[in-house]
Amino acid sequence: GRILKLNANRNIFVNVDVIGNMNNPNTFPKVRSKLSEIYKEKILKLQAKGGDVKKDQLINFVFDRSLKFKDIDKIMNVTSDVGYSKYKLIIQAEE
């Protein structure tokens, strides 16, 4: 599955790739581009197999518990713009 992680330092990861930091305005276009690429690739594979595209719109979010809601909301808006309409939310506590 697809995983988007936002850590306490506000670094954004898509799967295992570091995309950038939320403090950098250039990060969000990169996040959108990476997620779009993954989404389109998965949709094309599903369509080729005759699969149900609507069933594969899931993304897993992993957020650090210290994040503010506005940061989480911004990330969720970007992912929904790309096409991910279903999600699982994981909040990481201090280790």
C-alpha positions as CSV (number, residue, x, y, z in Angstrom):
1,G,0.0,0.0,0.0
2,R,0.9,3.6,-0.2
3,I,2.2,5.3,3.0
4,L,2.6,9.0,3.6
5,K,4.5,9.8,6.8
6,L,5.0,13.2,8.4
7,N,7.4,13.2,11.3
8,A,8.0,15.7,14.2
9,N,10.5,17.7,12.1
10,R,7.8,18.1,9.4
11,N,9.6,15.9,6.9
12,I,7.3,14.2,4.4
13,F,8.0,10.7,3.2
14,V,6.1,8.8,0.5
15,N,6.6,5.1,1.1
16,V,10.4,5.2,2.0
17,D,11.3,8.2,-0.1
18,V,12.0,11.5,1.6
19,I,10.2,14.2,-0.4
20,G,11.0,17.3,1.6
21,N,10.1,19.4,4.5
22,M,6.8,21.2,5.0
23,N,8.7,24.4,5.7
24,N,9.9,24.5,2.1
25,P,7.2,25.8,-0.3
26,N,8.6,23.6,-3.1
27,T,7.8,20.4,-1.1
28,F,4.1,20.3,-1.8
29,P,4.3,20.2,-5.6
30,K,6.9,17.3,-5.2
31,V,4.5,15.5,-2.9
32,R,1.6,15.9,-5.3
33,S,3.7,14.8,-8.3
34,K,5.0,11.7,-6.5
35,L,1.6,10.7,-5.3
36,S,0.0,11.3,-8.7
37,E,2.7,9.1,-10.3
38,I,2.0,6.3,-7.9
39,Y,-1.7,6.6,-8.2
40,K,-1.8,6.7,-12.0
41,E,0.6,3.7,-12.2
42,K,-1.7,1.7,-9.8
43,I,-4.9,2.7,-11.6
44,L,-3.4,1.6,-15.0
45,K,-2.4,-1.7,-13.6
46,L,-5.9,-2.3,-12.1
47,Q,-7.6,-1.2,-15.3
48,A,-5.5,-3.6,-17.3
49,K,-6.5,-6.5,-15.0
50,G,-10.2,-5.4,-15.0
51,G,-10.0,-4.5,-11.3
52,D,-12.2,-2.1,-9.4
53,V,-10.5,1.3,-9.4
54,K,-12.7,2.6,-6.6
55,K,-11.5,-0.1,-4.2
56,D,-7.9,1.0,-4.5
57,Q,-8.0,4.6,-3.4
58,L,-6.5,3.9,0.0
59,I,-3.5,5.7,1.5
60,N,-2.0,5.1,5.0
61,F,-1.0,8.2,6.9
62,V,1.6,8.1,9.7
63,F,1.7,11.3,11.7
64,D,3.8,12.3,14.7
65,R,1.5,13.2,17.6
66,S,3.2,16.5,18.1
67,L,1.9,17.9,14.7
68,K,-0.7,20.6,14.5
69,F,-4.0,19.9,12.9
70,K,-3.3,22.4,10.1
71,D,-0.3,20.4,9.0
72,I,-2.3,17.2,8.9
73,D,-5.2,18.9,7.1
74,K,-2.8,20.3,4.5
75,I,-1.4,16.8,3.7
76,M,-4.8,15.2,3.6
77,N,-6.0,17.9,1.1
78,V,-3.1,17.2,-1.2
79,T,-3.7,13.4,-1.2
80,S,-7.5,13.8,-1.8
81,D,-6.7,16.2,-4.7
82,V,-4.6,13.4,-6.3
83,G,-7.5,10.9,-5.9
84,Y,-7.0,9.1,-2.7
85,S,-10.4,9.1,-1.0
86,K,-9.9,6.4,1.6
87,Y,-7.3,6.4,4.3
88,K,-6.0,4.8,7.5
89,L,-4.6,7.1,10.1
90,I,-1.7,6.2,12.5
91,I,-0.5,8.5,15.1
92,Q,3.0,7.8,16.4
93,A,3.7,8.4,20.1
94,E,7.1,9.2,21.5
95,E,9.5,6.3,21.5
